């Protein structure tokens, strides 16, 4: 099987977005909640910060971007190879991943 550079980039962006969705996004908090403890801590400036502490190996795994990234890549690749119309989901995640990178870049560069 030959994967073009374009497909490789699209698969990478889709994997990136799926990983961020699971590890960071508020919409997936319901998935992480049973496996983490959130603690509110006051910092030196008197501001309240939230710290997420994983519970057990599932909590460690679901909050680790490197761990989830491996599984997300495997899922994306499986969809790419095995699911006839899975390309649509991959493309949507890829576009969303690219948008996320652009937003982060513009946010850090005064855009």
Contact map, one row per residue, 1 for C-alpha under 8 A:
111000000000000000000000000000000000000000000000000000000000000000000000000000000000000000000000000000000000000
111100000000000000000000000000000000000000000000000000000000000000000000000000000000000000000000000000000000000
111110110000000000000000000000000000000000000000000000000000000000000000000000000000000000000000000000000000000
011111110000000000000000000000000000000000000000000000000000000000000000000000000000000000000000000000000000000
001111111000000000000000000000000000000000000000000000000000000000000000000000000000000000000000000000000000000
000111111100000000000000000000000000000000000000000000000000000000000000000000000000000000000000000000000000000
001111111110000000000000000000000000000000000000000000000000000000000000000000000000000000000000000000000000000
001111111111000000000000000000000000000000000000000000000000000000000000000000000000000000000000000000000000000
000011111111100000000000000000000000000000000000000000000000000000000000000000000000000000000000000000000000000
000001111111110000000000000000000000000000000000000000000000000000000000000000000000000001100100000000000000000
000000111111111000000000000000000000000000000000000000000000000000000000100110000000000001000100000000000000000
000000011111111100000000000000000000000000000000000000000000000000000000100000000000000000000100000000000000000
000000001111111110000000000000000000000000000000000000000000000000000000000000000000000000001110110000000000000
000000000111111111000000000000000000000000000000000000000000000000000000000100000000000001111111100000000000000
000000000011111111100000000000000000000000000000000000000000000000001001100100000000000000001100000000000000000
000000000001111111110000000000000000000000000000000000000000000000001001000000000000000000000100100000000000000
000000000000111111111000000000000000000000000000000000000000000000000000000000000000000000001101100100000000000
000000000000011111111100000000000000000000000000000000000000000000000001000000000000000000001000000000000000000
000000000000001111111110000000000000000000000000000000000000000010011001000000000000000000000000000000000000000
000000000000000111111111100000000000000000000000000000000000000010000000000000000000000000000000000000000000000
000000000000000011111111101100000000000000000000000000000000000000000000000000000000000000000000000000000000000
000000000000000001111111100100110000000000000000000000000000010000010000000000000000000000000000000000000000000
000000000000000000111111100100010000000000000000000000000000011110010000000000000000000000000000000000000000000
000000000000000000011111110100000000000000000000000000000000001000000000000000000000000000000000000000000000000
000000000000000000011111111110000000000000000000000000000000000000000000000000000000000000000000000000000000000
000000000000000000000001111110000000000000000000000000000000000000000000000000000000000000000000000000000000000
000000000000000000001000111111000000000000000000000000000000000000000000000000000000000000000000000000000000000
000000000000000000001111111111110000000000000000000000000000000000000000000000000000000000000000000000000000000
000000000000000000000000111111111000000000000000000000000000000000000000000000000000000000000000000000000000000
000000000000000000000000001111111100000000000000000000000000000000000000000000000000000000000000000000000000000
000000000000000000000100000111111100000000000000000000000000000000000000000000000000000000000000000000000000000
000000000000000000000110000111111111000000000000000000000010011000000000000000000000000000000000000000000000000
000000000000000000000000000011111111100000000000000000000000000000000000000000000000000000000000000000000000000
000000000000000000000000000001111111000000000000000000000000000000000000000000000000000000000000000000000000000
000000000000000000000000000000011111100000000000000001110110010000000000000000000000000000000000000000000000000
000000000000000000000000000000011111110000000000000111100010000000000000000000000000000000000000000000000000000
000000000000000000000000000000001011111000000000000111100000000000000000000000000000000000000000000000000000000
000000000000000000000000000000000001111100000000011110000000000000000000000000000000000000000000000000000000000
000000000000000000000000000000000000111110000000011110000000000000000000000000000000000000000000000000000000000
000000000000000000000000000000000000011111000001111000000000000000000000000000000000000000000000000000000000000
000000000000000000000000000000000000001111100001111000000000000000000000000000000000000000000000000000000000000
000000000000000000000000000000000000000111111111100000000000000000000000000000000000000000000000000000000000000
000000000000000000000000000000000000000011111111100000000000000000000000000000000000000000000000000000000000000
000000000000000000000000000000000000000001111110000000000000000000000000000000000000000000000000000000000000000
000000000000000000000000000000000000000001111110000000000000000000000000000000000000000000000000000000000000000
000000000000000000000000000000000000000001111111000000000000000000000000000000000000000000000000000000000000000
000000000000000000000000000000000000000001111111100000000000000000000000000000000000000000000000000000000000000
000000000000000000000000000000000000000111100111110000000000000000000000000000000000000000000000000000000000000
000000000000000000000000000000000000000111100011111000000000000000000000000000000000000000000000000000000000000
000000000000000000000000000000000000011110000001111100000000000000000000000000000000000000000000000000000000000
000000000000000000000000000000000000011110000000111110000000000000000000000000000000000000000000000000000000000
000000000000000000000000000000000001111000000000011111000000000000000000000000000000000000000000000000000000000
000000000000000000000000000000000001111000000000001111100000000000000000000000000000000000000000000000000000000
000000000000000000000000000000000011100000000000000111111111001000000000000000000000000000000000000000000000000
000000000000000000000000000000000011100000000000000011111111000000000000000000000000000000000000000000000000000
000000000000000000000000000000000010000000000000000001111111000000000000000000000000000000000000000000000000000
000000000000000000000000000000000000000000000000000001111111100000000000000000000000000000000000000000000000000
000000000000000000000000000000000010000000000000000001111111110000000000000000000000000000000000000000000000000
000000000000000000000000000000010011000000000000000001111111111000000000000000000000000000000000000000000000000
000000000000000000000000000000000000000000000000000001111111111100000000000000000000000000000000000000000000000
000000000000000000000000000000000000000000000000000000001111111100110000000000000000000000000000000000000000000
000000000000000000000110000000010010000000000000000000000111111110110000000000000000000000000000000000000000000
000000000000000000000011000000010000000000000000000001000011111110010000000000000000000000000000000000000000000
000000000000000000000010000000000000000000000000000000000001111111110000000000000000000000000000000000000000000
000000000000000000110010000000000000000000000000000000000000011111111000000000000000000000000000000000000000000
000000000000000000000000000000000000000000000000000000000000000111111100000000000000000000000000000000000000000
000000000000000000000000000000000000000000000000000000000000110111111110000000000000000000000000000000000000000
000000000000000000100110000000000000000000000000000000000000111111111111000000000000000000000000000000000000000
000000000000001100100000000000000000000000000000000000000000000011111111100000000000000000000000000000000000000
000000000000000000000000000000000000000000000000000000000000000001111111110000000000000000000000000000000000000
000000000000000000000000000000000000000000000000000000000000000000111111111000000000000000000000000000000000000
000000000000001101100000000000000000000000000000000000000000000000011111111100000000000000000000000000000000000
000000000011001000000000000000000000000000000000000000000000000000001111111110000000000000000000000000000000000
000000000000000000000000000000000000000000000000000000000000000000000111111111000000000000000000000000000000000
000000000000000000000000000000000000000000000000000000000000000000000011111111100000000000000000000000000000000
000000000010011000000000000000000000000000000000000000000000000000000001111111110000000001000000000000000000000
000000000010000000000000000000000000000000000000000000000000000000000000111111111000000000000000000000000000000
000000000000000000000000000000000000000000000000000000000000000000000000011111111110000000000000000000000000000
000000000000000000000000000000000000000000000000000000000000000000000000001111111110011001000000000000000000000
000000000000000000000000000000000000000000000000000000000000000000000000000111111110011001000000000000000000000
000000000000000000000000000000000000000000000000000000000000000000000000000011111110000000000000000000000000000
000000000000000000000000000000000000000000000000000000000000000000000000000001111111010000000000000000000000000
000000000000000000000000000000000000000000000000000000000000000000000000000001111111111000000000000000000000000
000000000000000000000000000000000000000000000000000000000000000000000000000000000111111000000000000000000000000
000000000000000000000000000000000000000000000000000000000000000000000000000000000011111110000000000000000000000
000000000000000000000000000000000000000000000000000000000000000000000000000000110111111111000000000000000000000
000000000000000000000000000000000000000000000000000000000000000000000000000000110011111111100000000000000000000
000000000000000000000000000000000000000000000000000000000000000000000000000000000000111111110000000000000000000
000000000000000000000000000000000000000000000000000000000000000000000000000000000000111111111000000000000000000
000000000110010000000000000000000000000000000000000000000000000000000000000100110000011111111100000000000000000
000000000100010000000000000000000000000000000000000000000000000000000000000000000000001111111110000000000000000
000000000000010000000000000000000000000000000000000000000000000000000000000000000000000111111111000000000000000
000000000000111011000000000000000000000000000000000000000000000000000000000000000000000011111111100000000000000
000000000111111110000000000000000000000000000000000000000000000000000000000000000000000001111111110000000000000
000000000000110000000000000000000000000000000000000000000000000000000000000000000000000000111111111000000000000
000000000000010010000000000000000000000000000000000000000000000000000000000000000000000000011111111100000000000
000000000000110110000000000000000000000000000000000000000000000000000000000000000000000000001111111110000000000
000000000000100000000000000000000000000000000000000000000000000000000000000000000000000000000111111111000000000
000000000000000000000000000000000000000000000000000000000000000000000000000000000000000000000011111111100000000
000000000000000010000000000000000000000000000000000000000000000000000000000000000000000000000001111111110000000
000000000000000000000000000000000000000000000000000000000000000000000000000000000000000000000000111111111000000
000000000000000000000000000000000000000000000000000000000000000000000000000000000000000000000000011111111100000
000000000000000000000000000000000000000000000000000000000000000000000000000000000000000000000000001111111110000
000000000000000000000000000000000000000000000000000000000000000000000000000000000000000000000000000111111111000
000000000000000000000000000000000000000000000000000000000000000000000000000000000000000000000000000011111111100
000000000000000000000000000000000000000000000000000000000000000000000000000000000000000000000000000001111111111
000000000000000000000000000000000000000000000000000000000000000000000000000000000000000000000000000000111111111
000000000000000000000000000000000000000000000000000000000000000000000000000000000000000000000000000000011111111
000000000000000000000000000000000000000000000000000000000000000000000000000000000000000000000000000000001111111
000000000000000000000000000000000000000000000000000000000000000000000000000000000000000000000000000000000111111
000000000000000000000000000000000000000000000000000000000000000000000000000000000000000000000000000000000111111
